[in-house]
């Protein structure tokens, strides 16, 4: 039984997610639908790409990932279906697949061309659902589109490394539910550029000289619990997706605050690593 995942910026208040699921079930009543997220910031394809990139490989090969972010059809925003690492993606050709496929080449890309048969101003419901269900039935991509060689690429979202490799300038690409700040600086980049040198991470007025592996690594468990300053402990770590993250130990954006609020960091803000 095929799996269709949904990632959108529709939120939970409106009817959009329910309508999309209903349309899928109307076509395939034995399909399995999994929500990855519907809380992506509106039109934020970088945030959506981070979420999908770190979720899709947990699903079995052959899964179909429907992405409803910035999906309105226009001359600069065509629709595509992509086969990547044994998975299928249905989305707009707005650059999101260049982020998801940053380290893996797509096996096949088609530009969807069934729009002349469907009248719509809600393409996720009327077009993407048709395509996803066609794939779920075992249909080929060539039936719903023409093969193209390249996807649209986003520029300016990778870390910048200066000429003498003494500095990496990255950006905030995601803020999670705990208010932790995820950057586009990966473990591999730090290792390749740093070559074991000491470093200092700068985020506004805050400095970090250690990168931890786990949130609790910042806590000294040899000290008696009542003497520790656990909650609110500031730290940098490589998260489970191997991106550099700035965090507050046991943070809560609604009570004690979070890295985003306490550091004053938002999407696309700059994070710098200087090697000493």
N, C-alpha and C positions, 0 to 999 in steps of 0.2 A: 504494500500500500504506500503510495507516494506521500511525501510531506511537502507542504507549502508553508514557508515562513513569511511573516509580515513585519516590515519595519517602515514606519511612517512618522510624519509629524502631525498626525490628525488629532492627537490627544484622546481623552476618554469621554469628553462631554458630548460631542456631536454624534451624529448618526453614521459617520463615514466608515468607521471600522466595522460596525455591524452590517452595513450594506455590502461591503466587500466580502465579508465572510459568508453572508447569505447568498451572494452571487456565485461564490465558489461551490458551496454546498448544493446549489440548484443545478450545477453542471456535473458535480461528482459527489454523490452523497456518502461515499466511503473514504473520502480524502481525510488526511490529518492536517489540521492547521495549527501552527505554533506562532504565538506572538513573541517576537524578539523585543521590540519596543515601539510604543506609539507616543513617546514623550520626547522625541528629538526636537530641539529648538526649531521653529519654523524656518524652512529653507536652508538649514545648516547641514550641507552635504559632508563637510569634514567630520562633524560629530557623528552623523549617521554611518559614515565609512568606518570610523573607529569602532563603533558598536558591532557592525556586521563583520568586519575583518576579524574580530576576536570571538565571534560566535559561530560563524558558519561551519568551521571545520569540526565542531562538535557534533554536527549532524551527519547522517550517513550519506555516502556518495549518491548522486541522483536527486538529492533534495533541490527544491525550487524556491528561490528567495525573491519574493516580490518586494520592491522598494518604492514606496510612495513618497518621494522627496523631490520637490521642484519638478513635477512631472507634467506640467501643462505643455502640450505640443505647440511648437512654433518653429519658424525657419531656423532658429539657432539652437533648438532643443528637441532633437529627434528622439525616438524611442528605440531601444535596443534590447536584444536578448543575447546573453553571453554564456558560453560554457567555459568554466574555469575550474581546474583541479577536480573534475568530476561532478561539479555542482552547476546549477543553472541560475542565472540572475536575470530578472526582468525589471527594467528601470529606464529612466531618461538618460540620454547620452550627455550628461551635464558635468562630467568629470569625476563622478563618484566612483566609477569602476576603475579609473586610473589609480585611485587611492587604495581600493580593495585589492587590486591586482598589482600593487607596487613591486612585489617580489616574485610574482608568478605570471607567466605569459598566458593569455586566454587561448583556449583550444579552438574556439570558433566564436565569431561575432556576426550577428545579422541586424540590419536595420529593419525594424518592424514596418510592414507596408499593408496592413489590413484595415487601415483607417477609412479607406473609401467604402468599406462594407459596414462601417459602424459610425453612427452619429453620436457624438458625445461631447460633453464639456467636463466630464469626470473620467479621465483616461485610466486611472487606476482601477476603477470599477468596470468600465466597459471594454477596455483594450487589454490591460495587464492581466486581468482575470482570464480572459479568453486565451491569451498566450500561455499563461501558467497551466491552465487546465489542458490545453493541447499537448504541452510537454509531459504533463502527468500521465496522459493516456499513451505515451510512447511516441508522440509525433515528433518529426524532425524540425529543426530550426528553419530550414530552407523553405518550408511550406508557409511560414508566417513572415518571412522577411528575405531581403537580399543580402548576400554575404558582403561584409566590408572588412578591411584589413586593420583599421585602427580605431581606437576610441578617443574621445576628447580627453586631453590631459590638462590637469590643473598645474599651474606653476606658482612659485613663490610660497610653497607650503613645506618645503624641506629645510632642515637646519642649514645655516651658512657656516662654513669653516674658513677661517682666514688663511692667507697664503702660507704663513709659517706654522700653521696648525697649532697655534697657541690659544685659540679661542673657538668655541662653538656658540653660535647664536641661534636659539630655538624659540618656539612659540607655544603658547597654550593651545591645545587642540580639543580638550575635553575636560569638563568638570563633572565628577560623578555624584551619585546621590548623597554621599557623605561630605561633599564640598571639596574633595581632594582634587588637586590640579594636575592633569596629565599633559605632558609636553610631547613634542614630536621628536625628541632626542632619544634614540634607542640605546640599549646596552651595547650593541655592536659598534655604533658610532663612537661612543665614549671609549670603548676598548681600543678601536683602531686608531683613533686620533690621539688619545691620551697616552697610550703606550706605557701605562703604569705610573705616570707622573702624578704628583700631588695636584690638587685642583681646588678651586673655590667656585661654588654655584651662587649666582646672584639673582635674586628675585625682588625687585624694588630695593628696599633697605635691608632685606634679610639675606644672610649668608649661610651656606652649608659647606662643610669640608669632608663630609662622609656620606656615602650612599649605602643604605641598608638593603637587606634582602627581604625583610619582613617588618611589619609595623612594630611588633613587639621588640625588635632588636634595639630600638632606641631606649628601652627601659632597662635599668639596672636591677635585676631581680635578686641580687645579693643584699640589697638594702631592704630593711623591713617595710612591709607594705604601707603602713601608716606614715612612713617618712618619705615615700616616693612622691614625685610630682608627675603623675602619670597623665591624667587628663590635660590636654592642651600641649603636650610635648610636640614640638615642631621637628619634622624629619624629612629627609629625601630618601627615596628608595626606587629600585627597579620593580615595577608592579608585575602582576602575573602575565601581562602581555609584553614584558621586557621594554616598556617605555619608562623614562624618568618621570617620577611623580613626586610632587610636594604635598605633604599631608600633615594633619594633626592627629596624634594618637587618640583613638576613641572620640573622634570629633562628632558633633551634632550641630548642623547649621541652624537648628531652631533653639538651641540652648547654649552650649559652650562656644559656639562658633565653629568655623571651618577654615581650611587653608585658603580657600577662595576669598572669604570675607576678611579674615585677619591679615592676609598678605596683600589684599587689594588687587587680586588677579582676576582677569576676565579672559574670555576667548580672544585669541590672537595676541595677547600680551607677551612681552619678550622675557625669556629666561636665558641667562648667559653662563657658560662654563669657561673659566680661565684656567689654563694649565700653568703651573708654577715651575 
